[in-house]
Amino acid sequence: MFKQQLFVALLLLFSLPSMAQGIRGTIKDDKGELLPFASIYVKEIGSGTSSNLEGFYEYRLPSGNYQVTFQFMGYATEIKNIKVGAGFETVNIVMKPQVINLASVTVESKAEDPSYTIMRKAIAKAEYHLLQNDSYSAEVYMKGTGQVTKVPWLLKKTFEKEGIDTSQVFTSESVSEIYFERPNTFKEKVISVRTTGQESNNANPNAYINSSFYLPDVVNAVSPLSPRAFSYYKFKYEGSFIERGYEINKIRVTPRSKGDDLFEGVIYIREDFWNIHSLDLTTSLMGFQVRIEQIFAPIKGEIWMPVTQKFEFSGSIFGLAGSYNYLASVSDYTVTVNEDLDPSVILIDEKIQAAPEEIKAIKTGNVAEGVNQVFKEEQEVSRKQFRKLMREYDKEERKETGEADVVSDYYFNIDSLATKKDSLYWISRRPVPLTDREIVGYQREDSTYFAEKAKAEADSSRLRNGERFRVQDVFFGSYYKFGDRLRFDFPGFIPRLRFNTVEGFNLDFTGTFSWREDTTTRLRISPFVRYGFSGKQVYGKVESIFGIGKNEQRSTFRVEGGNYIQQFNPTAIDDFSNSLYSLLAEKNYAKFYEKTYANVSFAKRFRFRYTIGAKLEWASRSELFNTTNYSIIDVENRLYRTNDINNNETLVGGFNDSKALISSLSFVVKPWLKFRKYNGRLIPLENSSPSFRLTYKKAFNEVLGSNTQYDHVEFGLKTTFDLGVRAKIDIEGEAGQFFNNQQVLFTDFKHFQGNRLPFTPLSVTGGYRLLDYYKYSTADQYASIFTHIRFRKFLFTQLPMLRLSGLKENLFVNYLATPTSGDYTELGYTIDNIFRVLRVEFVQSFQYGKAKNFGVRVGVAAIIGNNSN
C-alpha cells in the first residue's frame, strides 16, 4: 500500500511541470535594472499577479490568447498580446519611464495650481467610488517578508542563541477569499496559510486591502481624498499621460506640516472619472515609516479596483531595527454593479466654473429623485451638491439595514485545513515566485517545522485544559480546569505580598472560580483571605458576579460581603507603589479603615449606549492604627505618619466608627455611539460619542443601625474631539453636591484622585499630578475637570525631524473647586512618546491665584496608557 502511495506521489510530482503552462519572465527598466513588485494583469480572466523582489514573475494560464498589462509606478504601461500554448511562454518586459505631458495646462504665477480642481472633484466623488458596487468578491494572495536589519549589542547573544541574524528572511503567505456587500459587510475566509516559524492564525489581508483611500482615514492617517484634505495638504500638478485612451493626472501630495498622521508622495487621478489610477504614498506611525503603493485596473466597465498593493513598514526602537514588506495580489474579481449610479457624472467645480442650477431634489433631501436627475437625466451638478447626495444616499441605505450606527460588519474565519497545505499546493497556487532568500528561509524552517508544530500543539492543549499542579504555582500562580465549564485562576502568593504601616507585611490568598454555560451566561466567585503579620488580624470577603445576556445587552448581578481592610479612596494609590515607598522612603501615603459589609448591585446594559445601575449596601466602618514602623531604609529625620487623614473639612485626624445603609442609582448614556461588528459581535467605538453619567446616592439614618444620613447627586462627562486640524482635546469632568448632609463621615466624602508620587497616571485624564490624596475631600459641592490637549506640532515638534520620530508635545489643565481647595489648578507640559514608550510631564500647580508647587512626573506613553488615544 505504501509503495502504491509513493508511486502516485512521484507520478504527480514529475508530471506537474509538463501540466503547467502560462507566462514567465523578468521585468526591467530601460537601464537593465530589475523592477520588483510590478503589476501583471490579464484582462480576459480578470486576474493577475506581481513580479517578486528579484523582478521575476510566473503566472499559470490555460492555453489561449491573452491581453496582458504590465504596470510599474512611474513607468509607461506595457500591454502585450500573448498566445499561451502547451508550456510556459517567456515574455521579458523592458519598461520605459512614463512621459509626462505638461503642454495641455498653462500654469500662471498667480493662478491656482490645476491640481486643486482635480482634487476637489476627486474628493467630491470619493463617496461615489465606495458605493458603485452592490457587491464584489475576489481572491487575495498576501505575502509578507520581514527581516531584522540591526541588532543592538546587548541582544546579539540572545539573537544568536535563537538562530536569528540580519541575513535571515521571515516569510508568511496566505490565500484568502474576500467578499463585500454594500453598505458595510466584509467577509474573509483564509483558505491557506504558510509561515517560516510556527503556524499563524492572524493572516488578515483585509486589514490592508479594505483600507481604501476613498475613506477619510487610512492607517490612522488623513487620506488625500478626505473632505478635510485641503486643511492638511498642499497639492501640485506634475502633468499627465495617456493610458488606455484615458488622461491620467499626476498629483504631488505634500503635508502642510509633516507628521505621523499625514501622507506624502504622488497620487494619479483619472480625468473625467476622478478615480484613483495608482498611488505611492508614505506616512509614519509612532515613528515607524509606512509606505503604501497601489495599482488599480479596470475590472468591469469604468469600475477600477486595486490589483496590486504593496506595504512597507520599517523603523527601529532601542537600537533594534527591522523592516517588513507585504505584497497583496488581488485576482478573480466578480463585481455586481450598483445600477442606481453611473460613472458619467457631469461634475462642475464651482470654484472655477459657473455653478450649475441647484438641483432642488438634493437640497430638499429627496434622494431618489436627486439620484435620478444626476445619473439618469445627466444634469450638471456642483461638487458640493454631489457630495451631499452621496452622503444622504449612503445614510438612507444604512437606515434600511436597521443598523445605521454600525460602521463596518466584518466576518473572518480560517479554514480548518488552511495550515495543512503542502509545498505542491503552494507551487501551483502561488502567483508571485519566491526569491532565493525566501526559499532558503523556508528550507531552514522546514527542518524544525514538525518539532515546533508539536510544541505549539502541546502549548495549545495546555491552554485548553489547564496546568497540572507544580510547586512553583504556589508562588507565581496558574489556572486549573474542572470539566468544560469550570476553571480556577490562582495568582500565586508572590504578587499578593505587600506592606503597609497598619498591617505590616501582609499576604492574601485569593482566586477566582469561573463558570460559563455558554457565551451569554457566566458566574465568577472570588474568595479573599488576608493576614497582616504585624497587625495580626485575619480579614476575609467573597465577591461574586453573575452575568446573563449578550455582551451588548448584558445584565450583571453582584453580591459581596465580609470583613476587610480598605483605603478611604480605593484607587488612591496602588498596593505595590505604597509598599515600595513605605519600605524604601518611609512614606506611607495609603490610609486604611476596617469595613464589615454586605452589598448587592444590578446593572443592565442596552446596546452599549445606555447603562442603568442600582446598589444597596450596609456597612460598619471602624478606625485602624499603625502597628509597625519598619522600613528597609531608615531616612534621617523622617517618621511614618499616623493612619489619620488630613482633611480641611473634618479638622480632626481620625473619624468616629459608624454604620451606614446606602443606596445608589446610576445612569450612563453615550447617545451617538458608533460600532463595528466582528463575526457578529458588536464592538463599540468609544471615542465616537461623549459619555454622560448621572449618579444619585442616599444614606438612610436609623435603619439597621445606620447613623449616617445624606443625599448626593453627581454628574459626569467624558469626551474627545478635534480642535480644528491642529489639535485634539480630551475632557473628563464631574460635578456634584451633598444635600441633607448633617451626618456624613469621612468614609462617605467625595474623594479626588490625588498623587504624591513621581509617576503620571496611566490615562492622561486619570488624575491630578501634585494634589494631596485627601486634603480637599468634601461633603459639600464640588467640580473636578481634567483636560488634555494633543498637538500635531507645538514647540520642539515644529521641527519635522522630531515630529517624524513620533515625539509628541501636549498640554493639560486640571481644575478642582471645593469649599476649601481655593480654585486648585494644575498646568502641565508633556513630552510624550519618548522612545515610543515614555512620557515626561512638567507640572505647576496654583491655588488662590498664586503659584504653589512645581513637579516632574514620568510614566508610560499616552498611547499605551490611554486606550482612547
C-alpha positions, 0 to 999 in steps of 0.5 A: 500500500505504501509503495502504491502511495509513493508511486502516485506521489512521484507520478504527480510530482514529475508530471506537474511541470509538463501540466503547467503552462502560462507566462514567465519572465523578468521585468526591467527598466530601460537601464537593465535594472530589475523592477520588483513588485510590478503589476501583471494583469490579464484582462480576459480572466480578470486576474493577475499577479506581481513580479517578486523582489528579484523582478521575476514573475510566473503566472499559470494560464490555460492555453489561449490568447491573452491581453496582458498589462504590465504596470510599474509606478512611474513607468509607461504601461506595457500591454502585450498580446500573448498566445499561451500554448502547451508550456510556459511562454517567456515574455521579458518586459523592458519598461520605459519611464512614463512621459509626462505631458505638461503642454495641455495646462498653462500654469500662471504665477498667480493662478491656482495650481490645476491640481486643486480642481482635480482634487476637489472633484476627486474628493467630491466623488470619493463617496461615489467610488465606495458605493458603485458596487452592490457587491464584489468578491475576489481572491487575495494572495498576501505575502509578507517578508520581514527581516531584522536589519540591526541588532543592538549589542546587548541582544546579539547573544540572545539573537544568536542563541535563537538562530536569528541574524540580519541575513535571515528572511521571515516569510508568511503567505496566505490565500484568502477569499474576500467578499463585500456587500454594500453598505458595510459587510466584509467577509474573509475566509483564509483558505491557506496559510504558510509561515517560516516559524510556527503556524499563524492564525492572524493572516488578515489581508483585509486589514490592508486591502479594505483600507481604501483611500476613498475613506477619510482615514487610512492607517490612522492617517488623513487620506488625500481624498478626505473632505478635510484634505485641503486643511492638511495638504498642499497639492501640485500638478506634475502633468499627465499621460495617456493610458488606455485612451484615458488622461491620467493626472499626476498629483504631488501630495505634500503635508502642510506640516509633516507628521505621523498622521499625514501622507506624502508622495504622488497620487494619479487621478483619472480625468473625467472619472476622478478615480484613483489610477495608482498611488505611492504614498508614505506616512509614519506611525509612532515613528515607524515609516509606512509606505503604501503603493497601489495599482488599480485596473479596470475590472468591469466597465469604468469600475477600477479596483486595486490589483496590486498593493504593496506595504512597507513598514520599517523603523527601529526602537532601542537600537533594534531595527527591522523592516517588513514588506507585504505584497497583496495580489488581488485576482478573480474579481466578480463585481455586481454593479450598483445600477442606481449610479453611473460613472458619467457624472457631469461634475462642475467645480464651482470654484472655477466654473459657473455653478450649475442650477441647484438641483432642488431634489438634493437640497430638499433631501429627496434622494431618489429623485436627486439620484435620478436627475444626476445619473439618469437625466445627466444634469450638471451638478456642483461638487458640493451638491454631489457630495451631499447626495452621496452622503444622504444616499449612503445614510438612507441605505444604512437606515434600511439595514436597521443598523445605521450606527454600525460602521463596518460588519466584518466576518473572518474565519480560517479554514480548518485545513488552511495550515495543512497545505503542502509545498505542491499546493503552494507551487501551483497556487502561488502567483508571485515566485519566491526569491532565493532568500525566501526559499532558503528561509523556508528550507531552514524552517522546514527542518524544525517545522514538525518539532515546533508544530508539536510544541505549539500543539502541546502549548495549545492543549495546555491552554485548553485544559489547564496546568497540572499542579507544580510547586512553583504555582504556589508562588507565581500562580496558574489556572486549573480546569474542572470539566468544560465549564469550570476553571480556577485562576490562582495568582500565586502568593508572590504578587499578593505580598505587600506592606503597609504601616497598619498591617505590616507585611501582609499576604492574601490568598485569593482566586477566582472560580469561573463558570460559563454555560455558554457565551451569554451566561457566566458566574465568577466567585472570588474568595479573599483571605488576608493576614497582616503579620504585624497587625495580626488580624485575619480579614476575609470577603467573597465577591461574586458576579453573575452575568446573563445576556449578550455582551451588548445587552448584558445584565450583571448581578453582584453580591459581596460581603465580609470583613476587610481592610480598605483605603478611604479612596480605593484607587488612591494609590496602588498596593505595590507603589505604597509598599515600595515607598513605605519600605524604601522612603518611609512614606506611607501615603495609603490610609486604611479603615476596617469595613464589615459589609454586605452589598448587592448591585444590578446593572443592565446594559442596552446596546452599549449606549445606555447603562442603568445601575442600582446598589444597596449596601450596609456597612460598619466602618471602624478606625485602624492604627499603625502597628509597625514602623519598619522600613528597609531604609531608615531616612534621617529625620523622617517618621511614618505618619499616623493612619489619620487623614488630613482633611480641611473639612473634618479638622480632626485626624481620625473619624468616629466608627459608624454604620451606614445603609446606602443606596445608589442609582446610576445612569450612563448614556453615550447617545451617538455611539458608533460600532463595528461588528466582528463575526457578529459581535458588536464592538463599540467605538468609544471615542465616537460619542461623549459619555454622560453619567448621572449618579444619585446616592442616599444614606438612610439614618436609623435603619439597621443601625445606620447613623449616617444620613445624606443625599448626593447627586453627581454628574459626569462627562467624558469626551474627545474631539478635534480642535480644528486640524491642529489639535485634539482635546480630551475632557473628563469632568464631574460635578456634584453636591451633598444635600441633607448632609448633617451626618456624613463621615469621612468614609462617605466624602467625595474623594479626588484622585490625588498623587504624591508620587513621581509617576503620571497616571496611566490615562492622561485624564486619570488624575491630578499630578501634585494634589494631596490624596485627601486634603480637599475631600468634601461633603459639600459641592464640588467640580473636578475637570481634567483636560488634555490637549494633543498637538500635531506640532507645538514647540520642539515638534515644529521641527519635522525631524522630531515630529517624524520620530513620533515625539509628541508635545501636549498640554493639560489643565486640571481644575478642582473647586471645593469649599476649601481647595481655593480654585486648585489648578494644575498646568502641565507640559508633556513630552510624550512618546519618548522612545515610543514608550515614555512620557515626561510631564512638567507640572505647576500647580496654583491655588488662590491665584498664586503659584504653589508647587512645581513637579516632574512626573514620568510614566508610560506613553499616552498611547499605551496608557490611554486606550482612547488615544 
